[in-house]
């Protein structure tokens, strides 16, 4: 059984700098959060036990780009929602969206596959990545995300994310309404 803890770990020894920077940002903004440490979670299925512990809206975070690899997007959608690029492309007015290469994820957000998180935007100093949020994500009181590493998960108030954290990272989210794709 996973144990929900309040705030940052008492001992950050052995934790990556990028994870500690997330805790520093949240503490600096006065944003309370809960944390659960766990084994590597690479898939949404692996996140089910984590979801039960967090009791929050868990997002799929997809790192996308246009065909020319000049425009990059971080999409937050509910974990159980099917994603079709044509639906998002239409709403953003971008043709041919696809998954961006791992090298861009690391270069712009300082994160690796399986650890994609809205918190990675704190590392996007040049504002290369546009944040796109499916409006369904915003309906829950709490949101779950990784602190830039997939061996911990955080729960914070959705209102804190939208009103404090994202503005502090200097990103203006684009809110979209993606349809529920059939099965």
N, C-alpha and C positions, 0 to 999 in steps of 0.2 A: 504494500500500500504506500503510495506516495504521500509525503508530508508537506503541507502548505506552510511556508515560512513567511514571516513579515519582513519586508525590505531586503537589503543586501546581505550577503553572507557575513557572519562575524569575522571569519578568516578568509581572506581572498587569495591566500597563497595557492599557487598552482592554477589560478584562473587567468585567462587571457586578458591582455590590456584592453582589447575592444569591448569585452564584457564589463570590465570595471568602469570604463568610460560611460557605459549606459547607466550604471548605478549612480555615477557622479552626476550625470545630466538630470536624472529623475530626482535625486536628493537636492540638487541645486535649485530645481524648480519647485521644490516642496510637494512633489507628486508622490503620494503614498502608493505602494504596490505590494503585492504578494508574490512569492517566488516558490517554484517547485524545481528541485534538481532531479534529474532522471538520466537514464541511458540515452544514447544517441537516438534521436527521433527523426528519421529520414522521410517517413511517409505519413499521410493523414491517418492511416490505420494504426500506426505506432503511437499516434497522438491520442487515441481514445481514452486510455487510462489517465493521461495528463489532463484531458478535457474534464474528466470526472473530478479530479482534484481541484482544478482551477475554477470550475463553474463559470465559464466565460465564453463569449463568442470567439471561437478559434477560426483564424483565417488561413486560407491558402494565400500565399504571397508569391506572385508570379513576376519574374523579371523579364520584360519584353523589350523589343526594339523594332524599328522599321527596317525595311529591306536594305537600305543604305547604311545601316548601323550608325546613324547620326542622331536619332532621337530614341531615348530610353524611358521606360515606364516601369513603375512598381505598382502592380495591381493587387489590391486586397479584396478578396471575395470570401464569402462563407465557405468553410471547408467542405460542405456537402453540395455546393452548387457546381453544376457542370459549366465548363468554360468553352465558349466558341469565339475564336478570334474575330470572325466577321461581325459579331454583335458589338464588340468593343471598338473595332476599327471604324465602324459606321458612326458610333457616338463621338469618337475622338477626331473623326475626319482624317484618318490615317489609313493608307492602303497597305496591305501585306504586313501585318504585325506577326512576329514570330518570337520564339524564345531567344533571349540574348545569350551570347557566349559567356562562359564562366569567367574569362579574363576580364570582361567589363564589370561583372558583378564584384570581383575582387578589387579592381582598380577604383571604381566609383563609390562602392558601399563598404569595402573592407569586410565582405562576408563571402562564404562559400556555399555551394549547393546544399540544401537541407537546412540552412541557417537563415534563409532570406527572411527579413523582418523589416517592418516600418522603422525600427530603431536604427537600421543601417543608414538611413538618410542623414543622421548626424555626421556621418563621415563624407557626405557628398558636398564638400565645400564649394565646388564650382557649379552646383545646381544643374548637373547633367541629367538627373533623373526626375521625371514628373511623377508625383504620387497620384494614383487613381484609386478611388474607393467605391466599391459597389454600395449603394445606399443601405442595403440589407445589413451590412456589417455594423452600421451605426445604430441599429435598433435596440441592441442589448445594452444593459447597464455597464457591463464589463467587457473588456476585450483582452484576448490572450496573444502574446507574441514572444518570440525569442529575444534574449539580450545579445544578439549578433552571434550566438553560438547555440547549437542545438542539443546541449546537455542541461539546459535550464529553460524554464518558461515563466513568463511573468503575467500577472493579472493586474490591469489598471482600469480605472473608470474610463469609459468611452469619452465622457465629457472632458476629462483631464487630457486624454490623448489629443482630442480635437482643439481644445481651447488653450492648452499650455505647451504640450510636447511638440506637436507638429509646427506651431508658429515659432517656437524656440529654435527649431532646426531650419527655419527659413524656407519651408516648402508650403505652397498653397495647393491643397488637394483639389482634384477634379472629381466631383461626385457623379457617378453614372448609375444607370438602372439596367442591369443585365438581366435578361429574361431567364427563367428557369428552363434549361434545356431538357427535353424529354429523355428519360432513362439513359 
